[in-house]
Amino acid sequence: MNRRRNVKIIATLGPASDTPEMIRKLFDAGVDVFRLNMSHLDHKGLKRVHGLVRDVEKEVERPIGILVDLQGPKLRIGEMKDGTVLKEGARFRLDTSKKPGDASRAFLPHPAIFDAVTAGQSLLLDDGKIRLRVTGKARDHIDTEVTVGGKLTSRKGVSLPDTMLPLAALTEKDRGDLDAALNLGVDWIALSFVQRPDDVAEVRKLARGRAAVLAKIEKPQALAHLNEIIEISDAIMVARGDLGVELPLEQVPGWQKRLTRAARRSGKPVVVATQMLESMISAPTPTRAEVSDVATAVFEGADAIMLSAESAAGQYPIEAVATMDRVAQSVESDPTYPGIIYAQRAEPEATGADAISAAAHSVADTLKAAAIVCWTNSGSTGLRAARERPLLPIIALTPVHATARRLALVWGLHCVLTEDAKDLDDLSDRACRIAFQEGFAQPGQRIVVTAGLPLGTPGATNMLRVAFVGRKDAV
């Protein structure tokens, strides 16, 4: 099976979809990577669902990526009395008393917030529905003025768009979840609440290369350190839900484009997520605006687009995946797509590996080759090939299971597990044979092959070869 699109689809598993039958149906509908959300899973559940995905992977004989999304710090107020309404212009205090809150005060069980906020900064409650402005503070309370009021119920979330919090992105729960995920052998770890590069560095240190690290960009503070965060991460996610709470909504589309282009310039995969087909949680078809939203991410050249509640808890998970698949295929066959993708192309870096990848794209276009085939052990050759965004198939051949699964998230890569090439002839012959077997090339067509010499040396892409697919490759 090969996908007839370049952008990848990530689907979150949950009560609506975490059975063997549904996982297989979701894969058949177009899922490339499954997301497991640790906000809703314990370690037993994680192990069960991970095993189900790996069972489907064996059935379909195709690498499937697994992304574990860590919960991160959850900032919430305490219990509130029923019927509490905050009125605009009223004074409201957040304090350390555990008594149920009312229209004048609420319990805030997070000492770090008391230390960090200053007068004039904003506090947002309940996903930004209620807005407060800090007017003063003491060791055990914060005084605010209500600038946008509304009904306030127990345990609602707290956001601080103007404040760099002295909180680590990893909680004790996250550390336990990370350890459990790494021991299972998951492919990607998504880190929530990233504010600074050090947050990502901590997870990389703990992971020790056992999984790739994806930084979720959902805090305004992360935007100030964007280039450093991208540099230290293996991929980023435009997490538009929380980003849209802490930034003015009208700024989110612009930041989505900037984040996508920054990641592409760096050759790092970028995922666009949150509310992409939100109405399909309860409806069999999306709105026109949602279709346009998905299409925009595909036109931008995002590596992957993601479903959250649509596939985890919605009534139509398979239809949601199928809709994403159809929209992506339609966009990528649109006559305006090649020009848009080419206009956003990043210049190759001044390295031999990038020069070879850029040359492979150019040679393949000139010769009208059927495919680019890249041999890759660590995955770096595959990433470089994808960074070029060639509008022809890219086949990534690797002997490493972990590499194939991680690359399942990357734009345009069709990953195939195979033994390492024995010599240069075997390298070309096997590339031709697999290109034919996978349905990307026919006898008489040419393919462009890239690899590193000596064979099997990670990160040493330095060879380009043009090969003909012959009749013998079809036998």
ZIWO-V758282 format. One record per residue. SS is DSSP state (H for helix, E for strand, L for the rest). BURIAL is b if it has 24 or more other ideal C-beta (glycine too) atoms within 12 Angstrom, else e. Layout:
ss:SS burial:BURIAL
ss:SS burial:BURIAL
This chain:
ss:L burial:e
ss:L burial:b
ss:L burial:b
ss:L burial:e
ss:L burial:b
ss:L burial:b
ss:L burial:b
ss:E burial:b
ss:E burial:b
ss:E burial:b
ss:E burial:b
ss:E burial:b
ss:L burial:b
ss:L burial:b
ss:L burial:e
ss:L burial:b
ss:L burial:b
ss:L burial:b
ss:L burial:e
ss:H burial:e
ss:H burial:e
ss:H burial:b
ss:H burial:b
ss:H burial:b
ss:H burial:b
ss:H burial:b
ss:H burial:b
ss:H burial:b
ss:H burial:b
ss:L burial:b
ss:L burial:b
ss:L burial:b
ss:E burial:b
ss:E burial:b
ss:E burial:b
ss:E burial:b
ss:E burial:b
ss:L burial:b
ss:L burial:b
ss:L burial:b
ss:L burial:b
ss:L burial:e
ss:H burial:e
ss:H burial:e
ss:H burial:b
ss:H burial:b
ss:H burial:e
ss:H burial:e
ss:H burial:b
ss:H burial:b
ss:H burial:e
ss:H burial:b
ss:H burial:b
ss:H burial:b
ss:H burial:e
ss:H burial:b
ss:H burial:b
ss:H burial:e
ss:H burial:e
ss:H burial:e
ss:L burial:e
ss:L burial:b
ss:L burial:b
ss:L burial:b
ss:E burial:b
ss:E burial:b
ss:E burial:b
ss:E burial:b
ss:E burial:b
ss:L burial:b
ss:L burial:b
ss:L burial:b
ss:L burial:b
ss:L burial:e
ss:L burial:b
ss:E burial:b
ss:E burial:b
ss:L burial:b
ss:L burial:e
ss:E burial:b
ss:L burial:e
ss:L burial:e
ss:L burial:e
ss:L burial:b
ss:E burial:e
ss:E burial:b
ss:L burial:e
ss:L burial:e
ss:L burial:e
ss:L burial:b
ss:E burial:b
ss:E burial:b
ss:E burial:b
ss:E burial:b
ss:E burial:b
ss:L burial:e
ss:L burial:e
ss:L burial:e
ss:L burial:e
ss:L burial:e
ss:E burial:b
ss:L burial:b
ss:L burial:b
ss:L burial:b
ss:E burial:b
ss:E burial:b
ss:E burial:b
ss:E burial:b
ss:L burial:e
ss:L burial:b
ss:H burial:e
ss:H burial:e
ss:H burial:b
ss:H burial:b
ss:H burial:e
ss:H burial:b
ss:L burial:b
ss:L burial:e
ss:L burial:e
ss:L burial:e
ss:L burial:b
ss:E burial:b
ss:E burial:b
ss:E burial:b
ss:E burial:b
ss:L burial:b
ss:L burial:e
ss:L burial:b
ss:L burial:e
ss:E burial:b
ss:E burial:b
ss:E burial:b
ss:E burial:b
ss:E burial:b
ss:E burial:b
ss:E burial:e
ss:E burial:b
ss:E burial:e
ss:L burial:e
ss:L burial:e
ss:E burial:b
ss:E burial:b
ss:E burial:b
ss:E burial:b
ss:E burial:b
ss:E burial:b
ss:E burial:b
ss:E burial:b
ss:L burial:b
ss:E burial:b
ss:E burial:e
ss:L burial:b
ss:L burial:b
ss:L burial:e
ss:L burial:e
ss:L burial:b
ss:E burial:b
ss:E burial:b
ss:E burial:b
ss:L burial:b
ss:L burial:b
ss:L burial:b
ss:L burial:b
ss:L burial:b
ss:L burial:b
ss:L burial:e
ss:L burial:b
ss:L burial:b
ss:L burial:b
ss:L burial:b
ss:L burial:b
ss:H burial:e
ss:H burial:e
ss:H burial:b
ss:H burial:b
ss:H burial:e
ss:H burial:b
ss:H burial:b
ss:H burial:b
ss:H burial:b
ss:H burial:b
ss:H burial:b
ss:H burial:e
ss:H burial:b
ss:L burial:b
ss:L burial:b
ss:L burial:b
ss:E burial:b
ss:E burial:b
ss:E burial:b
ss:E burial:b
ss:L burial:b
ss:L burial:b
ss:L burial:b
ss:L burial:b
ss:L burial:b
ss:H burial:b
ss:H burial:b
ss:H burial:b
ss:H burial:b
ss:H burial:b
ss:H burial:b
ss:H burial:b
ss:H burial:b
ss:H burial:e
ss:H burial:b
ss:H burial:b
ss:L burial:e
ss:L burial:e
ss:L burial:b
ss:L burial:b
ss:E burial:b
ss:E burial:b
ss:E burial:b
ss:E burial:b
ss:E burial:b
ss:E burial:b
ss:L burial:b
ss:L burial:b
ss:H burial:b
ss:H burial:b
ss:H burial:b
ss:H burial:b
ss:L burial:e
ss:L burial:b
ss:H burial:b
ss:H burial:e
ss:H burial:e
ss:H burial:b
ss:H burial:b
ss:H burial:e
ss:H burial:b
ss:L burial:b
ss:L burial:b
ss:E burial:b
ss:E burial:b
ss:E burial:b
ss:E burial:b
ss:E burial:b
ss:H burial:b
ss:H burial:b
ss:H burial:b
ss:H burial:b
ss:H burial:b
ss:H burial:b
ss:H burial:b
ss:L burial:b
ss:L burial:e
ss:H burial:e
ss:H burial:e
ss:H burial:e
ss:H burial:b
ss:H burial:e
ss:H burial:e
ss:H burial:b
ss:H burial:b
ss:H burial:b
ss:H burial:b
ss:H burial:b
ss:H burial:b
ss:H burial:b
ss:H burial:b
ss:H burial:b
ss:H burial:b
ss:H burial:b
ss:H burial:b
ss:L burial:b
ss:L burial:b
ss:E burial:b
ss:E burial:b
ss:E burial:b
ss:E burial:b
ss:E burial:b
ss:L burial:b
ss:L burial:b
ss:L burial:b
ss:L burial:b
ss:H burial:b
ss:H burial:b
ss:H burial:b
ss:H burial:b
ss:L burial:e
ss:L burial:e
ss:L burial:e
ss:L burial:e
ss:L burial:b
ss:L burial:e
ss:H burial:e
ss:H burial:e
ss:H burial:b
ss:H burial:b
ss:H burial:e
ss:H burial:b
ss:H burial:b
ss:H burial:b
ss:H burial:b
ss:H burial:b
ss:H burial:b
ss:H burial:b
ss:L burial:b
ss:L burial:b
ss:L burial:b
ss:L burial:b
ss:E burial:b
ss:E burial:b
ss:E burial:b
ss:E burial:b
ss:L burial:b
ss:H burial:b
ss:H burial:b
ss:H burial:b
ss:H burial:b
ss:L burial:b
ss:L burial:b
ss:L burial:e
ss:L burial:b
ss:H burial:b
ss:H burial:b
ss:H burial:b
ss:H burial:b
ss:H burial:b
ss:H burial:b
ss:H burial:b
ss:H burial:b
ss:H burial:b
ss:H burial:b
ss:H burial:b
ss:H burial:b
ss:H burial:e
ss:H burial:e
ss:H burial:b
ss:H burial:b
ss:L burial:e
ss:L burial:e
ss:L burial:e
ss:L burial:e
ss:H burial:b
ss:H burial:e
ss:H burial:e
ss:H burial:e
ss:H burial:b
ss:H burial:e
ss:H burial:e
ss:L burial:b
ss:L burial:b
ss:L burial:b
ss:L burial:e
ss:L burial:b
ss:L burial:e
ss:L burial:e
ss:L burial:e
ss:H burial:e
ss:H burial:b
ss:H burial:b
ss:H burial:e
ss:H burial:b
ss:H burial:b
ss:H burial:b
ss:H burial:b
ss:H burial:b
ss:H burial:b
ss:H burial:e
ss:H burial:b
ss:H burial:b
ss:H burial:e
ss:H burial:e
ss:H burial:e
ss:L burial:e
ss:L burial:b
ss:L burial:b
ss:E burial:b
ss:E burial:b
ss:E burial:b
ss:E burial:b
ss:E burial:b
ss:L burial:b
ss:L burial:b
ss:L burial:b
ss:L burial:b
ss:H burial:b
ss:H burial:b
ss:H burial:b
ss:H burial:b
ss:H burial:b
ss:H burial:b
ss:H burial:b
ss:H burial:b
ss:L burial:b
ss:L burial:b
ss:L burial:b
ss:L burial:b
ss:L burial:b
ss:E burial:b
ss:E burial:b
ss:E burial:b
ss:E burial:b
ss:E burial:b
ss:E burial:b
ss:L burial:b
ss:L burial:b
ss:H burial:b
ss:H burial:b
ss:H burial:b
ss:H burial:b
ss:H burial:b
ss:H burial:b
ss:H burial:b
ss:L burial:b
ss:L burial:b
ss:L burial:b
ss:L burial:b
ss:L burial:b
ss:E burial:b
ss:E burial:b
ss:E burial:b
ss:E burial:b
ss:E burial:b
ss:L burial:b
ss:L burial:e
ss:L burial:b
ss:L burial:b
ss:L burial:e
ss:L burial:e
ss:H burial:e
ss:H burial:e
ss:H burial:e
ss:H burial:b
ss:H burial:b
ss:H burial:b
ss:H burial:b
ss:H burial:b
ss:H burial:b
ss:H burial:b
ss:H burial:b
ss:H burial:b
ss:H burial:b
ss:H burial:b
ss:L burial:b
ss:L burial:e
ss:L burial:b
ss:L burial:b
ss:L burial:e
ss:L burial:e
ss:L burial:e
ss:L burial:b
ss:E burial:b
ss:E burial:b
ss:E burial:b
ss:E burial:b
ss:E burial:b
ss:E burial:b
ss:E burial:b
ss:L burial:e
ss:L burial:e
ss:L burial:b
ss:L burial:b
ss:L burial:e
ss:L burial:b
ss:L burial:e
ss:L burial:b
ss:E burial:b
ss:E burial:b
ss:E burial:b
ss:E burial:b
ss:E burial:b
ss:E burial:b
ss:E burial:b
ss:E burial:b
ss:L burial:b
ss:L burial:e
ss:H burial:e
ss:H burial:e
ss:H burial:b
ss:H burial:e
ss:L burial:e
